[in-house]
C-alpha cells in the first residue's frame, strides 16, 4: 500500500496534498487592485496642481490621507496684485477636482494660507 505525498504550507500545522497545492488566501484578496497613495505623494500632486491656477507662483501642500479621503493644507505664493480671496477659492476648487481625478481620492478639506505676494517685475531703482 502506498501513502500519498503531502507537503506542509509555511505557517500552517495541517499538511496539504502535494498535487492540489493552492496558495493560502490573503485577507485582502477580496479587494484586488487596491492602491494606496502616500500622504507625501498626494501633497506633491496637489502642489503641482495648485500652480496650474493663474496668479499662483509657488505652492507647498501637506496632505493627510485616511481611507479614501484626503485633507490638504496649502501655502501659496501669489502674484501681486492678485485678488487673494478669489484666487484662494479657485485653488480650493481646482485642488478638489485635480486630486480626485489624478488619485481617485475624495478631498474633504482644503485649507489655504497665503505666504507671499510677489510683484511681477523687480522695482526700478532711481539714482538721484
Beta strands, then each sheet from edge to edge (+ up, - down):
strand 1: 6-8
strand 2: 15-17
strand 3: 56-66
strand 4: 69-80
strand 5: 106-119
sheet 1: 1+ 2-
sheet 2: 3+ 4- 5-
end
